[in-house]
Amino acid sequence: MNSPIFNVLTIAGSDSGGGAGIQADLKAFSALGAYGASVITALTAQNTRGVTAIHAPDAGFVTAQLDAVFDDIRIDAVKIGMLANASIVRAVADALRRHAPPRIVLDTVMISKSNHALLAAEAVAALRDELLPLAGIVTPNLPEAAALLEVAPAVDETAMVEQGEALRALGAQAVLMKGGHLGGEDSPDWLIEADGTLRLGGPRVPVANTHGTGCTLSSAIAALWPQRGALAPAVGEAKQYLTAALEASSRLDVGHGVGPVHHFWRWW
């Protein structure tokens, strides 16, 4: 008997260079055996060297996209990425409360790899207050977690876990604290759930092509969560998938800056 094919929705911005955002999400969904739908919250003029312009649609059009998808398609998991501004954050939160998808992965996208702001400063509070309590899991890196908590970024794993617990106290069911900013040879992540914490270690992959890593990890979790039935195995497998995509990234020849990871390393 064939396994079911799950439907996963990404709510995020478009990357015209194809390495992050909606494009990375749909690639990861497909690579991991899920059908992908999309709601676009921003258009970026972007390549491997940076973001040169951002256009955010009216929040009402974001709502129209969300309602069109949910009114017709069974959605088994949602991944949320770039939301651009507070109006779009609230529109997404309102729609998710109305349609109540069973699994929500919130990737708190705030800054691009090229250090370009992807979320307006006034929207950070809306993200924390409106979307965090709806999330089944939130996946911040250390600067994003610090911004949400209005504290200094964690400098060690003890502080990572403490900040993860603080974010869970704000309403998220689980938190994946990503430790890439700690430096060192290891790249530890911590999964914090109601029943305990789990360290997910792994060697830092020494490659130049790291564009879209956060988008890819969160979308991999969204694709795998319905298939595995629990967060911990989905997160562990998603991290392994991303590691392999990083290791194979040098096979791609895309742009002259920070290139993308190789989502289809298993087949190409």
N, C-alpha and C positions, 0 to 999 in steps of 0.2 A: 504493500500500500504506500502510495506516495505521501511524503510529508506535506503539510499545508504550506502554501506560499503566503507569507504575511505582508500586509500593506503598511508602509511606514511613510509618514509625512514629514518633510523638512520645511520649517518656517525660518527663512534666512535671507541673506543678501546674495546677489549674483556677483561672481568674480569673472570678469571678462577674460582673464587669463586662464581660467579653467582649473586652477589649483586649489582653491578654497571655496567656502560658501556653498551655495546651492549645487554647483557643479561637483565639488568634492563629495558632498553628501549623497547625491544620486549615484556617483561612481561606487562609493562604499556600500550603499544599499544593494546595488546590483552584484557587486563582487561577493557579497555575503548572503545572497539568495533571497533578498526581499524585493518586493515591488515598491518603487518610489513615486510619491506624489510631492508636489511642491507649492508653497505659497511664498512669493517673492516680496520681501519687505524693503529692499533697497537695490538700486542699480549702482555698481561701482565701475568707474573707468580704472582698470587695474591691470598690471602685468607683474612679472617676477621682480621688478625693481621698485614697485610701490603703487600707491593709490593716488590718482591725480584728480579725481572728482567723484562725488557721491550725489545721487538723486534719490530722494525718498518719496514714494507715492503717498497720496492722501490715505489717511488711516481708514477711511470708509471703503477704499478699494481693497485694502488688506482684509477687511471684514468680509467683503464680497467674495474674495478668493477662498477664505476659510469656510464660509457657509456653503459655497459651491462644492468643495471637496467633501465636507462632512455630511452634506445632504444626500450624497450619492454613494460614497465609498466607505466601506468599513475600514477604519483606521485602527491598527493594532498598537502602534507606538508613534509618538511625535518627538522630533528633535527640533529644538529651538536654537537658532544662532543669532546672527546680527539683526538688531531691531531698530537701529538708527535713532529713534527719538521717543519721548515719553508718550505721545499720542498713539504710536504704533504699539508700544508695550501694553498700554491699556486696552487697545483693540484686540490684541492677541489674548490677553488675560480674560477679557469678557467672553470671547468666543470659546475658549477652552473651558470656562465655567459652564457655558451653555451646552456644549457638546460632550464634555466629560470623557475624553479618550482615556483608556485604561493605563497607559504608561507615558510619562513625559520626561524627556531628557533635556535639561536646560544647560546649554553651553553659554556661559556669561561672556560673550564676545564684546570686548571694549576697545582693544588696541590691535592694529594689524602688525604683521611681522616687520613692516617698514616704519613702525611707530606712528601710524596715522590713526587718529581717533575715529572709531566706528560706532560709538554710542555717545550721544550728547550728554554732557555732565549732569544736567537736570533729570535725565532718564535713569540714572543709577538708582536713585531712591525708588522710582516707580518699579524698576526691575526687582529690587529687594522686597518691596511691600506687596506688589501685585502678582508677580510670577513665582517667586521663590516658594511661597506656601503651596503652589499647585504642583511643584516638581516632584517626580518620583526619585530623581537623582539630579544633582547639579554638579557641574564639572569645571570648577574654576582653577586657573593657574594661581600662583602665589600673589602676584600684583592684583589680580581680579578679586580674589578673596579678601585682600586687605582693603580694597576700595569699597566692597560691599559692607564690610564691618567697620570701616573708618578707623583702621589701625595700621601700624607699620607691617610690611610684609614679613612672613615667617622666615627665619634664617636657619632653622633646623627642623628635624622631623617631629620633635615634641610640640613645637609651636604650630606646625602644620596640623597635627591632630587636634590641638586645642581650638584652632580657628575653624576646622571642619565641624567640630562639635557645636561651636557657636553658630555656624551657618545652619546646622540642622535644627538648632533651637529656634531659628526664625521661621521654621515651617517645612523645610524640605525633608522628605522621607529619608533620603540618603545623600551623602556628599562624597565625591571623588576629588580629593586634593591632589593636584598634579605638581610633582616636585622638580620639574625640569629646570626651574630657575635657581635651584640650590647649587648647581655646579657639581663638580666631582665626576668620577667615573661611573657611578651608579645613578639611575634616574628613578627614584622611588615615588610611587603614588600610594595614597592611603584611602581606602574605602571605609567610610564611617556610616554604619547602619544602626538601627535601634538596638539590635542584639549584639553589637560589638564592632571592633575595628579589624581591618585586614590590610597588611602591608603587601603591596604588589611591587616588588623590586624588579630590576632589569638593567642590563648594561646600557650606558648611553651610547647611541649609535653615532659614530663620528663621520657625519656626512654633511654636505653643504645644502642639499635639497630638503628643506624642512617646511616649506610653505604648505599650509593647510593641515598641519598635524592635529591641532585642537579640533577642527571641524571633522576630520576623519575619525578621530577617536570617539567623539560623542555620537556621530552618526553610526559608527560600527556598534556601539552599545545599543542604540535604538533598534538596529536591524537584528541583533542577536538576542536581545532581552525576551521577545515573544517566543523565539525558537528554543531558548534554554530554560525558560520558565522561572528563573531567579536572577537577581542582579549579579551576585558574586561570580558565577561562571561566565556570564555575558561580559562583564568588565574584564575579567582575566583573558578571555579569548580575544576581545577587542584590542587589548594592549598587545597581544602577540601578533595580531594582524597588522597593527600599525608598525611594530618593530620590523616585520618582514617588508612592509611597504617602504620604510626608510632605507633598509639595507639594499633594496633593489632600485632605489631612486636614481642612482648614477647611470642606469640603463636608459633613462630619458634624456632628451636634449631639448629642453624647453626654456627659452629665454636666456638672458644674460645676468640675472640677479639670483635671488633665492628661489630655486626651482621647486616643483611639486614632488610629493611622494608618489610612488608607483602603485596605484590602487589595484591594478590588474596583474600583479606580479605572478600570480598562479598560472596565467594563461598566455601572457605575452613573452 
